[in-house]
Amino acid sequence: MTTQIGRISERNDKCQETNVRSIFYKKPIKKNNYKLEADYDDSPQEIRRQKLLQHQKESRDAFVNAARKLLDEALLSPDESDESMEIDVKRQYSRRYRHYANKLMMSEWMLDVPEDFLEKWSMVACPQGKRNLIVACKGSTKAFNRRGERLAEFNSALPGGNSNEHNRNCTILDCIWVAKHQTYYVLDVLTWSTQPLLNCDAEFRRFWLDSKLKEITELKMRDQNKNNYPFLSLPNIRCDENLTDFLLDLPSTPPLDGLLFYHREGIYMHGTTPLVTWLKPFMLSEVLGLSLPSTLDDKPDGYVDYRHHILARKKNKKTMSNSMEITESEVKDE
């Protein structure tokens, strides 16, 4: 069986014993085959990835400025407890929160296996939940949805997130809220204690995030005064390691929604990016050739293959958006 990425592997009964490198292969999406990339660009996903990486390297100063602007807006935003401000409620709501709208980095479906998948990508296990932007600043912590609407306000042990914290501290996180467990699972970090991280690559952000979450033990606890809800890290692994064993060891709770794949050199950016891709668990065997436990290989009714499934989801989302004018706030941008 060939071991070169970019060629379709000839799999047989001995696939499980084969070196990990041999199970990853390029699956190109041709223009006459489903046209899955029409929503993003006419160019293939791999080409867009390389162009974006080059653009990020050349425009690092712009990302630094964007990080500082977001931080300044959080620190300098008006005090929401000021009841003396006489302004229409709807106008006040819009003016105060619009700077938190559309700040999350959204993934694309993995339309093909990246050419540098083993060397430069990492995988993060994502639970079923709702995507939130968490802003811990000026002695309180607030949760916003993708549209910038405030969902909750509470105390947290994050820098800036409770009344005992320094007023100039500000932490902004990309999280998944799992309501059943009343817990935030931290997906990424934009700023930490007034330290902007938007211009840092994904590998450094992950190292920083895991280190800080481990360092502040109060974040794992549920405390009425200091940390109302736990903030937990997500299982993650480099893609050149044993992904099958990683999947086998995943906890059963909270339920797994899917897997996010991060290019380790990618910078955090607002909006959809090909440097973060998404697969459902039942797609992993087909796309990556992984051996899955039965609990992760439960395909939906009528499933044909991952390409048909993605196309159907895209069509369904477009139909819903046209008829109901809604915008999803989930992990992926389907």
C-alpha positions in Angstrom: 0.0 0.0 0.0 1.4 3.3 -1.0 2.6 5.7 1.7 2.7 8.9 -0.3 0.1 11.6 0.6 -1.7 12.7 -2.5 -2.4 9.2 -3.9 -5.4 7.1 -3.1 -4.4 4.3 -0.7 -5.1 0.7 -1.6 -6.6 -0.5 1.6 -7.0 -4.2 2.6 -7.4 -6.3 5.6 -4.0 -5.3 7.0 -4.8 -1.6 6.9 -4.9 -1.4 10.7 -1.3 -2.6 10.9 0.0 -0.2 8.3 2.2 2.8 9.2 0.1 5.9 10.0 1.4 7.8 7.0 -0.1 5.3 4.6 -3.7 6.0 5.5 -3.8 9.6 4.5 -4.4 10.5 0.9 -5.5 13.4 -1.2 -9.2 13.3 -2.3 -9.5 16.1 -4.9 -12.9 17.6 -5.6 -13.2 18.2 -9.3 -15.3 20.9 -10.8 -17.6 18.4 -12.4 -18.0 16.5 -9.2 -20.5 18.0 -6.8 -19.0 21.6 -7.0 -18.8 21.7 -3.2 -16.4 24.7 -3.2 -18.8 27.1 -5.0 -19.8 28.7 -1.7 -16.3 29.7 -0.8 -14.3 30.3 -4.0 -13.8 28.9 -7.5 -10.2 27.8 -6.6 -9.5 24.5 -4.9 -9.3 24.4 -1.1 -5.6 23.6 -1.0 -4.8 26.6 -3.2 -6.8 28.9 -1.0 -5.0 27.6 2.0 -1.6 28.4 0.6 -2.7 31.8 -0.5 -4.1 32.6 2.9 -1.0 31.4 4.7 1.1 33.7 2.6 -1.3 36.6 3.1 -1.2 36.1 6.9 2.6 36.1 6.9 2.7 39.4 4.9 0.0 41.1 6.9 0.9 40.2 10.5 0.8 43.9 11.5 -2.8 44.1 10.5 -3.6 41.2 12.8 -1.8 42.8 15.6 -3.8 46.0 15.1 -7.1 44.0 14.9 -6.2 42.3 18.2 -5.5 45.6 19.9 -8.6 47.2 18.6 -10.8 44.3 19.9 -9.0 44.6 23.3 -9.5 48.4 23.4 -13.2 48.1 22.6 -13.7 45.7 25.4 -11.8 47.8 27.9 -13.3 51.2 26.8 -16.8 50.1 26.2 -19.4 51.9 28.3 -20.4 50.5 31.7 -23.6 48.6 31.2 -24.7 49.2 34.7 -25.0 52.9 34.2 -28.7 53.5 34.5 -28.4 57.2 33.9 -28.0 56.8 30.2 -31.3 57.7 28.6 -31.3 55.9 25.2 -33.6 53.6 23.3 -33.1 50.0 24.5 -32.7 48.6 21.0 -30.3 51.3 19.9 -28.3 50.9 23.2 -28.2 47.1 22.7 -26.9 47.5 19.1 -24.4 50.2 19.9 -22.9 48.3 22.9 -22.5 44.9 21.4 -21.8 45.3 17.6 -18.1 45.2 18.2 -18.4 41.5 19.3 -20.4 40.4 16.2 -18.8 38.1 13.7 -15.5 37.8 15.6 -15.4 34.0 15.7 -13.2 32.0 13.4 -15.4 29.6 11.5 -14.3 26.3 9.7 -14.9 24.9 6.3 -15.8 21.3 5.6 -12.6 19.3 4.8 -13.1 19.0 1.1 -9.7 17.3 0.6 -7.0 16.0 2.9 -4.3 18.8 3.0 -1.0 18.0 1.4 0.8 18.8 4.6 -1.7 17.1 6.8 0.7 15.0 8.9 3.4 17.7 9.2 1.4 20.8 10.0 -2.1 20.0 11.3 -3.7 19.3 14.7 -7.1 17.8 15.5 -9.5 19.0 18.3 -12.4 17.0 19.5 -15.6 19.2 19.8 -18.6 18.4 22.0 -22.2 19.1 21.0 -23.0 22.7 22.1 -23.3 26.3 21.1 -20.4 28.6 20.1 -19.9 31.6 22.4 -17.5 34.5 22.5 -16.5 34.9 26.2 -15.3 38.4 27.3 -13.9 38.6 30.8 -13.3 42.3 31.5 -13.8 45.0 34.1 -14.8 42.6 36.9 -17.4 40.4 35.1 -17.6 37.8 32.4 -20.1 38.0 29.5 -21.1 35.4 26.9 -22.0 36.6 23.4 -23.3 34.6 20.4 -21.9 34.9 16.9 -24.2 37.9 16.2 -22.9 39.8 19.2 -26.0 39.3 21.3 -25.3 39.0 25.0 -26.4 35.6 26.3 -25.2 35.7 29.9 -23.2 37.6 32.5 -21.5 35.9 35.5 -18.3 35.6 37.5 -15.3 33.6 36.3 -11.7 33.0 37.5 -10.5 34.2 34.1 -8.2 37.3 34.2 -10.6 40.3 34.4 -13.6 38.0 35.0 -14.7 38.8 38.6 -14.7 41.8 41.0 -11.4 40.7 42.6 -9.5 41.0 39.3 -7.6 44.0 38.2 -9.8 46.4 36.2 -7.3 46.5 33.3 -7.3 42.8 32.8 -9.2 41.4 29.8 -9.5 37.9 28.5 -11.4 36.9 25.3 -12.0 33.3 24.5 -13.7 31.2 21.8 -15.8 28.6 23.6 -18.4 25.9 23.2 -21.2 26.1 25.8 -22.6 22.7 26.8 -25.9 23.6 28.5 -26.6 20.1 29.9 -23.3 20.2 31.9 -23.3 23.9 32.5 -19.7 24.1 31.3 -17.7 26.1 28.8 -15.2 24.1 26.7 -12.4 26.4 25.5 -11.7 26.1 21.8 -9.3 29.0 21.2 -8.0 32.3 22.7 -8.0 35.8 21.3 -6.6 37.7 24.2 -5.4 36.7 27.7 -5.1 39.2 30.5 -4.6 42.1 28.0 -2.1 40.0 26.0 -3.3 40.0 22.3 -2.9 36.6 20.7 -4.7 37.1 17.3 -1.4 37.4 15.6 0.0 34.2 17.0 -0.1 30.9 15.2 -2.5 28.1 16.2 0.2 25.9 17.7 1.3 28.7 20.1 -2.3 29.6 21.0 -3.0 26.0 21.9 0.1 25.8 24.0 -0.7 29.0 25.8 -4.3 28.1 26.3 -3.7 24.6 27.7 -0.9 26.0 30.0 -3.1 28.8 31.4 -6.2 26.5 31.9 -4.0 24.1 33.8 -2.3 26.8 35.8 -5.6 28.4 37.1 -7.1 25.5 39.0 -10.2 27.5 40.0 -11.4 27.4 36.4 -12.1 23.7 36.7 -14.3 24.3 39.7 -17.9 25.5 40.1 -17.8 28.3 42.7 -20.8 30.6 43.3 -18.7 33.7 44.0 -15.6 33.4 41.8 -16.2 30.9 39.0 -19.9 30.2 38.3 -19.1 27.7 35.4 -16.1 25.5 34.8 -13.8 26.4 31.8 -12.2 23.2 30.5 -9.7 22.5 27.7 -10.6 20.2 24.8 -8.8 17.0 23.8 -6.4 17.7 21.0 -3.6 15.9 19.2 -1.1 16.5 16.3 -2.1 14.7 13.2 1.2 12.8 12.9 0.3 10.9 16.1 -2.0 7.9 16.6 -5.4 9.4 15.8 -7.2 6.1 16.2 -6.0 5.6 19.8 -6.9 9.2 20.5 -10.5 8.6 19.3 -10.8 5.4 21.3 -9.8 7.3 24.5 -12.2 10.1 24.1 -14.7 10.4 27.0 -18.3 9.6 26.2 -19.5 12.8 27.9 -20.2 15.3 26.7 -21.2 13.7 23.4 -18.9 14.3 20.5 -20.2 16.6 17.7 -17.2 16.5 15.3 -13.5 17.1 14.8 -11.9 20.4 14.0 -8.5 20.4 12.1 -6.2 23.4 12.6 -3.3 24.3 10.5 -0.7 25.0 13.2 0.7 28.0 11.4 -2.7 29.6 10.9 -3.5 32.9 12.7 -6.9 33.5 14.3 -9.1 35.4 11.9 -12.7 36.5 11.9 -15.0 34.6 9.5 -14.6 31.4 7.5 -11.1 30.0 6.8 -9.8 27.0 5.0 -7.0 26.8 7.6 -9.6 25.3 10.0 -11.6 22.4 8.6 -14.4 20.2 10.0 -15.5 16.5 9.8 -18.2 14.6 11.5 -17.0 11.5 13.3 -18.6 9.0 10.8 -16.7 10.7 8.0 -13.2 9.9 9.4 -13.0 6.3 8.1 -13.9 7.4 4.6 -11.8 10.6 4.4 -8.8 9.7 6.5 -8.9 5.9 6.5 -9.1 5.7 10.2 -10.5 2.6 12.1 -13.3 3.9 14.3 -15.1 2.4 17.3 -18.8 1.6 16.5 -19.9 4.5 18.7 -18.3 7.0 16.3 -19.3 5.3 13.1 -23.0 5.7 13.4 -24.0 7.2 10.0 -27.3 9.1 9.5 -30.2 7.5 7.6 -29.8 7.8 3.9 -26.1 8.4 4.1 -24.3 7.8 0.7 -20.9 9.3 1.2 -19.3 12.4 2.8 -19.6 14.5 -0.4 -23.3 13.9 -0.8 -23.8 14.6 2.9 -21.9 17.9 2.8 -23.8 19.0 -0.3 -27.1 18.2 1.3 -26.2 20.2 4.4 -25.2 23.1 2.3 -28.4 23.1 0.4 -30.5 22.7 3.6 -28.7 25.6 5.2 -29.2 27.8 2.2 -32.9 27.0 2.1 -33.3 27.7 5.8 -31.4 31.0 5.5 -33.6 32.2 2.6 -36.9 31.2 4.3 -36.1 32.2 7.9 -33.2 34.6 7.6 -31.3 32.9 10.3 -27.5 32.6 11.0 -26.1 29.5 12.8 -23.8 30.0 15.8 -22.4 26.5 15.9 -18.8 25.2 15.8 -18.7 24.8 12.0 -19.8 27.0 9.2 -21.7 24.6 7.1 
